[in-house]
Amino acid sequence: MLGGKGGVGKTSCSASLAVQLAAAGHTTLVVSTDPAHSLSDALDQDVSCGYPVELEGSQGQVWGMELDLDAARQELRGAKSPDSEPESGKKGGTLDAVLGSVGLGSLAEQLKDLNLGELLDTPPPGVDEALAIAKVIQFLDSPEYSRFSRIVFDTAPTGHTLRLLSLPDFLDTSVGKILMLQQKIASVTQSVKGFFQGNKGPSEPSTLEVFRERMNTAKALFHDEARTQFIVVTIPTVMAAAESVRLAESLRKESVPVRTLVVNQVIGDGATQSFLDNRRKDQARALQRLHDNPELRGLEVITAPLFDLEVRGLPALEYFGRQVWK
């Protein structure tokens, strides 16, 4: 797993690590768990479909995937809530219909007030990360994806990543409470159905139960030093370094194995005028692309210069502001 401050080059490092692992003989999957995906851009191939895509020219050794978090959220919404609609053609299939038929309609109305079905319509912070991990654990459990001996996670910026790593504990408790309520409701429903229809044996595990199991698997995986390591990616600036220190401290607090720090964008001793000229040409191509894009056409364009020192503190910000916000 690679993580760090936004803009330090995590995606480039993740993609290049996947290529190197493949060169060492590992069939590798690189996965973006960042809602603001850029993995397809880094690979220069579309991997946004939500399932592993074999990269052209890799001879089947490198695969990429940007997780479709909207689809994963919809999958989890398959868990039934008290106000779920009955299946087509099946009258009285919802909980309120069953309870109402035996004079407990008021209980059904109270349960509706819980709005459990809206949990994923307005997800709290961190749910996207949890869904991302749950989907990857699902892939790990599938024989179809047993080919991968290495999986590289390109994670979201630091705050999202820390939520991702701490969520299994939080969700184990939260989902557990929902499941307890669900089980109490189910026992009443099954008693009523059993009275009229006879017992039909144990039911299949619910979607939430499967989700909880995946979270527990993720929790064990995050702390398994033999199978997992976290790589902190940063750049040589004071602000990025400070955030990297906080990230490393938080990871160790969560007992996540951390053994590597990548410092990206270090200017080498051999930097020459040719280096500057090439950077200017690269920037000119990017600026032209922005200028030609129809979605951006008509916007006021402000170019902020690259300074030779990091912009920190009020005096530096004041100077920077005079150059940019004229």
C-alpha positions as CSV (number, residue, x, y, z in Angstrom):
1,M,0.0,0.0,0.0
2,L,1.4,3.4,-1.0
3,G,0.1,6.6,0.6
4,G,1.0,10.1,1.5
5,K,0.2,13.8,1.0
6,G,-1.8,14.7,-2.1
7,G,0.4,15.6,-5.1
8,V,3.5,13.8,-4.1
9,G,3.3,11.2,-7.0
10,K,1.7,8.2,-5.3
11,T,0.1,7.0,-8.5
12,S,3.3,7.2,-10.5
13,C,5.1,5.4,-7.7
14,S,2.4,2.7,-7.5
15,A,2.2,2.1,-11.2
16,S,6.0,1.9,-11.5
17,L,6.3,-0.5,-8.6
18,A,3.7,-2.8,-10.2
19,V,5.9,-2.8,-13.4
20,Q,9.0,-3.6,-11.4
21,L,7.3,-6.4,-9.5
22,A,6.2,-7.9,-12.8
23,A,9.7,-7.7,-14.1
24,A,10.8,-9.7,-11.0
25,G,8.4,-12.4,-12.0
26,H,5.2,-11.5,-10.0
27,T,1.9,-11.2,-11.7
28,T,0.8,-7.9,-10.3
29,L,-2.5,-6.0,-9.9
30,V,-2.3,-2.2,-9.2
31,V,-5.5,-0.9,-7.7
32,S,-6.6,2.7,-7.2
33,T,-8.7,3.2,-4.1
34,D,-8.7,7.0,-4.6
35,P,-12.2,8.3,-5.5
36,A,-10.4,10.9,-7.7
37,H,-8.7,8.3,-9.9
38,S,-5.6,9.1,-12.0
39,L,-4.3,5.6,-12.5
40,S,-5.6,5.3,-16.0
41,D,-3.7,8.5,-16.8
42,A,-0.5,7.2,-15.3
43,L,-0.8,3.9,-17.2
44,D,-2.0,5.6,-20.4
45,Q,-4.6,2.9,-20.6
46,D,-8.3,2.8,-19.5
47,V,-8.7,0.7,-16.3
48,S,-11.8,2.5,-15.0
49,C,-14.3,-0.3,-15.6
50,G,-14.2,-1.6,-12.0
51,Y,-12.5,-4.9,-12.6
52,P,-8.9,-5.9,-13.4
53,V,-7.7,-5.1,-16.9
54,E,-4.6,-6.7,-18.5
55,L,-2.3,-3.9,-19.6
56,E,-1.2,-4.0,-23.2
57,G,2.4,-4.9,-23.7
58,S,2.7,-6.5,-20.3
59,Q,2.4,-10.1,-21.5
60,G,-0.3,-10.7,-18.8
61,Q,2.0,-9.7,-16.0
62,V,0.6,-6.3,-15.1
63,W,-3.1,-5.6,-14.5
64,G,-4.8,-2.4,-13.5
65,M,-8.1,-1.4,-11.9
66,E,-9.8,1.7,-10.7
67,L,-12.6,0.6,-8.4
68,D,-16.1,1.6,-9.3
69,L,-17.2,2.8,-5.8
70,D,-20.7,3.7,-7.0
71,A,-21.3,0.2,-8.2
72,A,-19.8,-1.2,-4.9
73,R,-22.2,1.0,-2.9
74,Q,-25.2,-0.2,-4.9
75,E,-24.1,-3.8,-4.3
76,L,-24.1,-3.2,-0.5
77,R,-27.5,-1.6,-0.8
78,G,-28.7,-5.0,-1.6
79,A,-29.0,-5.5,2.2
80,K,-32.7,-5.3,3.0
81,S,-34.0,-2.5,5.2
82,P,-37.3,-2.2,6.9
83,D,-38.7,0.1,4.2
84,S,-37.5,-2.0,1.3
85,E,-39.9,-2.4,-1.6
86,P,-41.4,-5.9,-2.1
87,E,-40.1,-8.0,-4.9
88,S,-42.2,-7.8,-8.1
89,G,-45.3,-9.9,-7.8
90,K,-44.8,-10.8,-4.2
91,K,-47.4,-9.1,-2.0
92,G,-46.6,-8.8,1.7
93,G,-43.0,-9.5,1.2
94,T,-41.7,-6.5,3.2
95,L,-41.2,-6.4,6.9
96,D,-43.9,-3.8,7.5
97,A,-46.4,-6.0,5.6
98,V,-45.6,-9.1,7.7
99,L,-45.7,-7.2,11.0
100,G,-48.9,-5.3,9.9
101,S,-50.6,-8.6,9.2
102,V,-50.3,-9.7,12.9
103,G,-51.2,-6.3,14.3
104,L,-47.7,-4.9,14.8
105,G,-47.8,-2.2,12.2
106,S,-46.8,0.5,14.7
107,L,-43.5,-1.3,15.2
108,A,-42.9,-1.3,11.5
109,E,-43.5,2.4,11.4
110,Q,-40.9,3.0,14.2
111,L,-38.4,0.9,12.4
112,K,-38.9,2.9,9.2
113,D,-37.8,6.0,11.2
114,L,-34.3,4.4,11.5
115,N,-33.8,5.0,7.7
116,L,-31.3,2.1,7.5
117,G,-31.8,2.1,3.8
118,E,-30.4,5.6,3.5
119,L,-27.0,4.6,5.1
120,L,-25.3,4.5,1.7
121,D,-27.3,7.3,0.0
122,T,-25.4,9.8,2.2
123,P,-22.4,7.8,3.3
124,P,-20.3,9.1,6.2
125,P,-16.6,9.8,5.6
126,G,-14.6,6.7,5.1
127,V,-17.3,4.5,3.6
128,D,-15.8,4.7,0.1
129,E,-12.5,3.5,1.5
130,A,-14.2,0.6,3.3
131,L,-16.0,-0.4,0.1
132,A,-12.7,-0.3,-1.8
133,I,-11.1,-2.6,0.6
134,A,-14.1,-4.9,0.7
135,K,-14.1,-5.2,-3.0
136,V,-10.4,-6.1,-3.1
137,I,-10.9,-8.7,-0.4
138,Q,-13.7,-10.1,-2.5
139,F,-11.2,-10.4,-5.4
140,L,-8.6,-12.1,-3.1
141,D,-11.2,-14.7,-2.2
142,S,-12.1,-15.4,-5.8
143,P,-10.3,-18.3,-7.6
144,E,-10.4,-16.2,-10.8
145,Y,-8.0,-13.7,-9.3
146,S,-5.6,-16.2,-7.6
147,R,-3.1,-15.4,-10.4
148,F,-2.0,-12.3,-8.6
149,S,1.0,-12.8,-6.3
150,R,1.3,-9.0,-5.6
151,I,-1.4,-6.3,-5.3
152,V,-0.3,-2.7,-5.1
153,F,-2.8,-0.2,-3.6
154,D,-2.6,3.4,-4.8
155,T,-4.5,5.0,-1.9
156,A,-6.1,8.4,-1.5
157,P,-4.3,11.2,0.3
158,T,-3.3,10.8,3.9
159,G,-6.6,11.5,5.7
160,H,-8.6,9.1,3.6
161,T,-5.9,6.4,4.0
162,L,-5.8,6.7,7.8
163,R,-9.6,6.3,7.8
164,L,-9.3,3.3,5.5
165,L,-6.8,1.6,7.9
166,S,-8.9,2.3,11.0
167,L,-12.3,1.6,9.6
168,P,-12.3,-2.2,10.0
169,D,-12.5,-1.8,13.8
170,F,-15.1,0.9,13.6
171,L,-17.3,-0.9,11.1
172,D,-17.0,-4.2,12.9
173,T,-18.7,-2.5,15.8
174,S,-21.2,-0.4,13.8
175,V,-22.2,-3.2,11.4
176,G,-22.4,-5.5,14.4
177,K,-25.1,-3.3,15.9
178,I,-27.0,-3.2,12.7
179,L,-26.8,-6.9,12.4
180,M,-28.1,-7.4,15.9
181,L,-31.1,-5.3,15.1
182,Q,-31.5,-7.1,11.8
183,Q,-31.4,-10.5,13.6
184,K,-34.0,-9.4,16.2
185,I,-36.3,-8.3,13.3
186,A,-35.6,-11.5,11.4
187,S,-36.5,-13.7,14.4
188,V,-39.9,-12.0,14.7
189,T,-40.4,-12.3,10.9
190,Q,-39.4,-16.0,10.8
191,S,-41.6,-16.8,13.8
192,V,-44.6,-15.3,12.0
193,K,-43.7,-16.9,8.6
194,G,-43.0,-20.3,10.4
195,F,-46.4,-20.2,11.9
196,F,-48.1,-19.9,8.6
197,Q,-45.6,-21.6,6.2
198,G,-43.5,-23.9,8.4
199,N,-39.7,-23.5,9.0
200,K,-37.5,-23.5,5.9
201,G,-34.1,-24.0,7.5
202,P,-31.4,-21.5,8.1
203,S,-31.1,-18.4,5.8
204,E,-28.2,-17.4,3.7
205,P,-25.7,-14.8,5.2
206,S,-26.9,-11.3,4.6
207,T,-24.9,-8.8,2.5
208,L,-24.0,-6.9,5.7
209,E,-22.6,-10.1,7.3
210,V,-20.5,-10.8,4.2
211,F,-19.3,-7.2,4.3
212,R,-18.4,-7.5,8.0
213,E,-16.5,-10.7,7.3
214,R,-14.5,-8.9,4.5
215,M,-13.7,-6.0,6.9
216,N,-12.3,-8.5,9.5
217,T,-10.2,-10.1,6.7
218,A,-8.9,-6.7,5.8
219,K,-8.1,-5.9,9.4
220,A,-6.0,-9.1,9.6
221,L,-4.3,-8.4,6.3
222,F,-3.4,-4.8,7.3
223,H,-1.4,-6.1,10.3
224,D,0.2,-9.1,8.7
225,E,3.9,-8.3,8.4
226,A,4.5,-11.3,6.2
227,R,2.0,-10.3,3.6
228,T,1.6,-6.5,3.8
229,Q,3.7,-3.4,4.0
230,F,2.9,0.3,3.7
231,I,5.2,2.6,1.7
232,V,5.1,6.3,2.6
233,V,5.6,8.5,-0.5
234,T,6.6,12.2,0.0
235,I,8.5,15.0,-1.7
236,P,11.4,17.0,-0.2
237,T,9.5,19.9,1.2
238,V,9.0,20.8,4.8
239,M,5.2,20.6,4.7
240,A,5.2,17.2,3.0
241,A,7.9,15.9,5.3
242,A,5.9,17.0,8.4
243,E,2.8,15.2,7.1
244,S,4.9,12.1,6.3
245,V,6.1,12.0,9.9
246,R,2.5,12.2,11.2
247,L,1.4,9.5,8.7
248,A,4.2,7.1,9.8
249,E,3.3,7.7,13.5
250,S,-0.3,7.0,12.8
251,L,0.5,3.8,10.9
252,R,2.7,2.5,13.7
253,K,-0.1,3.4,16.2
254,E,-2.4,1.2,14.0
255,S,0.3,-1.6,14.0
256,V,0.5,-1.4,10.2
257,P,3.9,-2.5,8.9
258,V,5.9,0.4,7.6
259,R,9.4,-0.3,6.2
260,T,9.9,2.0,3.3
261,L,9.9,5.8,2.6
262,V,10.0,7.0,-1.0
263,V,11.1,10.7,-1.5
264,N,9.9,11.7,-4.9
265,Q,11.0,14.7,-7.2
266,V,14.5,15.0,-5.7
267,I,16.6,17.2,-8.0
268,G,19.8,15.4,-8.8
269,D,23.3,16.8,-8.5
270,G,23.6,16.6,-12.3
271,A,20.7,18.9,-13.1
272,T,21.6,21.2,-16.0
273,Q,20.1,23.8,-18.2
274,S,19.0,20.9,-20.4
275,F,16.9,19.7,-17.4
276,L,15.2,23.0,-17.1
277,D,14.6,23.3,-20.9
278,N,12.9,19.8,-20.9
279,R,10.8,20.7,-17.9
280,R,9.7,23.9,-19.7
281,K,8.8,22.0,-22.8
282,D,6.8,19.4,-20.8
283,Q,4.9,22.2,-19.0
284,A,4.3,24.0,-22.4
285,R,2.6,20.8,-23.7
286,A,0.4,20.6,-20.6
287,L,-0.5,24.2,-20.8
288,Q,-1.5,23.9,-24.4
289,R,-3.7,20.9,-23.6
290,L,-5.5,23.0,-20.9
291,H,-5.9,25.8,-23.4
292,D,-7.3,23.5,-26.1
293,N,-9.8,21.7,-23.9
294,P,-13.4,22.9,-24.7
295,E,-14.5,22.4,-21.1
296,L,-11.9,24.9,-19.9
297,R,-12.2,27.3,-22.8
298,G,-13.5,30.7,-21.6
299,L,-12.1,30.4,-18.1
300,E,-9.6,33.1,-16.9
301,V,-6.2,31.4,-16.8
302,I,-3.8,32.4,-14.0
303,T,-0.3,30.9,-14.1
304,A,1.5,30.7,-10.8
305,P,5.3,30.6,-11.0
306,L,7.5,27.9,-9.5
307,F,9.7,29.4,-6.8
308,D,13.1,28.1,-5.8
309,L,12.0,28.0,-2.1
310,E,9.0,26.4,-0.5
311,V,6.1,28.9,0.1
312,R,5.6,28.7,3.9
313,G,4.6,31.4,6.4
314,L,2.7,34.7,6.0
315,P,5.5,36.7,4.4
316,A,6.1,34.1,1.8
317,L,2.3,33.7,1.2
318,E,1.9,37.4,0.9
319,Y,4.7,37.5,-1.8
320,F,3.2,34.5,-3.6
321,G,-0.2,36.1,-3.5
322,R,1.1,39.3,-5.2
323,Q,2.5,37.2,-8.0
324,V,-0.7,35.2,-8.5
325,W,-3.8,37.2,-7.5
326,K,-3.1,40.4,-9.5
